[in-house]
Amino acid sequence: MTLRPLDTIINAERTVEGGGFVVRRPFPTARVSHIDPFLLLDEMGPVDYAPGKAIGAPEHPHRGFETVTYLMHGAMEHRDTTGAVATIRPGGVQWMTAGAGVIHSELPTDDFLRAGGRMHGFQLWVNLPAAAKMIAPRYQGFDADELRRVQLPNGGEVRVVAGTVMGVTGAVETTSPMTYAHVLLRAGEEVRWSPEAGHTALVHVFDGALSVNGHAAESGQMLVFSRTAGDVVLTTNGESQALLLGGKPLGEPVV
């Protein structure tokens, strides 16, 4: 199978967000405004909080897009004006469709705030098509044991949140066609992803180093591939982690 050509590699930038937590952000930046259909990707942490010091995002509004929070360490409580109340723990995901508008908060749980500990996760913003901007808000939450996985031969795995990777389809129902997966790769393993032709295909490396279609990338780098047909193949000589993000471009103004 043909491999997708690489368009560019983006280096994530460190910035301070919201309640004062430091994030590593490949986009939006001065160089890259967004990558259709994705509006923002932030890596939150990893940061180790002393007891009583953990911070989060108090109540704030969203409209016209979706927010996806994927947590690897820590514990956060989500509340929103649809009435949804949920706790996201390591390996869990929450997918909130803001649609016509929602106010929500994401704060450390009381237990985590008291005890302290490591917080590490990602937040992704996904644009909604113009025809779906005013749909009713919706919340989907999944614990780690509810995510579907591809088991790799040396102990690595692919946790598929949405879309299909290596024959496994994630549980999240997306508004437009999309892929979101967490790859944990060990030496000697290979992950082969086959995004749909015409779709955006991104690989964001956040731990270790990878070869992706023969291109070397290390933690903090995002590989942006062309939208031509072809596979995306990840290999490593050690242990590494990355996010796979794919989606159908909307080709519409971001409003």
C-alpha positions in Angstrom: 0.0 0.0 0.0 1.2 3.5 -0.8 2.4 5.7 2.1 1.0 9.2 2.5 3.4 12.0 1.8 4.4 14.3 4.6 3.4 17.9 4.3 5.1 19.4 7.3 6.3 18.9 10.9 5.0 21.3 13.6 6.8 21.9 16.8 4.4 22.4 19.8 4.8 25.7 21.7 4.5 26.1 25.5 1.8 28.6 26.7 -0.3 29.3 29.8 -4.0 28.6 29.4 -7.2 29.3 31.4 -6.7 28.9 35.1 -3.0 29.2 34.8 -1.8 25.7 33.8 1.0 25.3 31.3 0.1 23.5 28.0 2.1 22.3 25.0 0.3 23.4 21.9 1.0 22.5 18.2 -1.9 24.6 17.1 -3.3 27.3 17.0 -0.1 29.3 17.0 1.2 32.3 15.0 2.3 29.8 12.4 -0.7 27.5 12.2 -4.2 28.8 12.8 -6.0 25.5 12.6 -6.0 22.2 10.7 -9.4 21.6 9.3 -11.6 20.2 11.0 -9.5 20.6 14.1 -9.3 24.0 15.9 -7.0 23.4 18.9 -4.9 20.7 20.5 -3.4 21.2 24.0 -1.3 18.8 26.0 -2.0 19.6 29.7 1.0 18.7 31.8 2.4 16.4 32.9 2.6 18.4 36.1 2.9 17.2 39.7 0.7 19.0 42.1 1.2 19.3 45.8 -1.8 18.7 48.1 -4.4 21.5 47.7 -2.6 23.0 44.7 -4.2 21.4 41.6 -6.1 23.7 39.2 -8.6 23.3 36.4 -11.0 25.3 34.3 -14.0 27.0 36.1 -17.3 27.6 34.4 -16.9 28.9 30.8 -19.1 28.8 27.7 -18.6 27.1 24.3 -20.7 27.2 21.1 -20.4 25.8 17.6 -17.7 23.1 18.1 -16.8 20.0 20.1 -14.4 19.6 23.0 -12.6 16.3 23.7 -10.7 15.7 26.9 -8.6 12.6 27.2 -6.9 12.0 30.5 -3.8 9.9 31.2 -3.1 10.9 34.9 -5.2 12.6 37.5 -9.0 13.0 38.0 -11.3 15.7 36.8 -15.0 16.4 37.4 -17.1 17.7 34.5 -20.3 19.6 35.0 -22.3 21.4 32.3 -25.7 23.1 31.8 -27.2 20.0 30.1 -27.1 18.5 33.6 -24.2 16.2 32.9 -22.0 15.5 35.9 -19.1 13.0 35.4 -15.7 12.1 36.6 -12.9 11.5 34.1 -10.1 9.3 35.4 -6.9 7.9 33.8 -7.5 6.5 30.3 -11.0 8.0 30.2 -12.4 10.4 27.6 -15.2 13.0 27.5 -16.6 14.2 24.2 -18.8 17.3 24.5 -20.7 18.7 21.6 -21.3 22.3 22.4 -23.6 22.9 19.4 -26.1 25.8 20.2 -24.2 26.5 23.4 -23.2 25.1 26.7 -21.5 26.3 29.9 -19.2 23.7 31.6 -16.4 23.3 34.1 -13.5 20.9 34.4 -12.0 20.9 37.9 -9.9 18.5 39.9 -12.0 16.1 42.0 -12.1 16.8 45.7 -10.0 13.6 46.4 -7.3 14.6 43.9 -7.2 18.2 45.1 -6.7 17.0 48.7 -4.0 14.4 47.9 -2.2 16.0 45.0 -0.5 14.0 42.3 0.2 14.0 38.6 -2.1 15.6 36.0 -1.6 14.8 32.3 -4.0 14.8 29.4 -5.1 16.4 26.1 -7.9 18.7 25.0 -8.9 18.8 21.4 -11.4 21.2 19.8 -13.3 20.1 16.7 -15.2 22.4 14.4 -18.8 21.6 13.7 -20.2 21.8 10.1 -22.3 24.9 9.5 -25.5 22.8 9.4 -24.7 21.4 12.9 -23.7 24.6 14.6 -27.0 25.0 16.4 -27.7 21.3 17.3 -28.5 20.5 20.9 -25.5 20.1 23.2 -24.5 16.5 23.9 -22.1 14.8 26.4 -20.5 11.4 25.9 -18.2 9.9 28.5 -16.2 6.7 28.5 -14.0 5.1 31.2 -10.7 3.5 30.3 -12.2 0.0 30.3 -14.8 1.0 27.8 -12.4 2.1 25.2 -11.7 -0.4 22.4 -8.1 -1.5 21.8 -5.7 -3.0 19.4 -3.2 -5.2 21.2 0.4 -5.2 19.8 2.8 -8.2 20.0 5.3 -6.7 22.5 2.9 -5.2 25.0 2.0 -2.0 23.2 -1.5 -1.1 22.2 -3.7 1.4 20.3 -6.6 2.8 22.3 -9.3 3.8 19.8 -11.6 6.6 21.0 -13.3 7.4 17.6 -13.0 6.1 14.1 -11.3 2.9 13.0 -7.6 1.9 13.4 -6.4 -1.6 12.4 -9.9 -3.0 12.3 -11.0 -1.6 15.7 -13.7 1.1 15.8 -14.0 3.5 18.8 -17.2 3.9 20.9 -17.6 7.7 20.5 -20.3 8.8 18.0 -18.9 11.8 16.0 -20.8 14.5 14.2 -18.6 14.2 11.2 -16.2 11.4 10.2 -13.2 11.4 12.5 -10.4 9.3 14.1 -8.9 9.8 17.5 -6.5 7.1 18.9 -3.8 6.9 21.5 -0.8 4.8 20.4 1.5 3.2 23.0 4.3 1.6 20.9 7.2 -0.6 22.0 10.4 -1.6 20.1 9.7 -3.9 17.2 6.0 -3.0 16.9 4.3 -1.3 14.0 1.0 0.5 13.7 -0.5 0.9 10.3 -3.3 3.5 10.0 -5.4 3.9 6.8 -7.1 7.3 6.9 -9.7 7.9 4.2 -8.5 9.6 1.1 -9.2 13.4 1.3 -9.2 13.4 5.1 -6.8 15.2 7.3 -4.2 12.9 9.0 -2.1 14.0 11.9 0.4 12.2 14.2 1.3 14.0 17.4 4.3 12.5 19.3 4.3 13.3 23.0 6.6 10.7 24.5 9.8 9.2 23.1 10.6 9.2 19.4 9.0 7.6 16.4 9.6 6.9 12.7 6.4 7.8 10.8 6.4 6.8 7.1 10.2 7.0 7.4 10.3 10.5 8.9 11.8 10.9 12.4 9.8 12.7 15.0 10.3 13.2 18.7 8.2 14.3 21.7 6.4 17.7 21.0 6.3 17.3 17.2 3.2 16.9 15.1 3.4 15.4 11.6 0.9 16.7 9.1 0.3 14.5 6.1 -1.1 15.2 2.7 -4.8 14.4 2.0 -3.9 12.0 -0.8 -4.7 8.3 -0.4 -2.1 6.2 1.5 -1.3 4.7 4.8 0.5 6.1 7.9 2.9 3.7 9.5 4.5 4.2 12.9 7.5 2.3 14.3 10.0 2.9 17.1 13.2 1.5 18.6 12.1 2.1 22.1 8.9 3.0 23.9 6.9 6.0 22.6 3.4 7.4 22.6 1.5 9.4 20.0 -2.0 10.6 19.1 -3.6 9.8 15.8 -6.1 12.5 14.6 -8.0 12.2 11.4 -11.1 13.9 10.1 -13.0 15.1 7.0 -12.2 18.7 6.2 -15.2 21.0 6.4 -13.9 23.6 4.0 -15.9 26.2 5.8 -15.1 29.5 7.6 -14.3 29.1 11.3 -17.0 31.0 13.0 
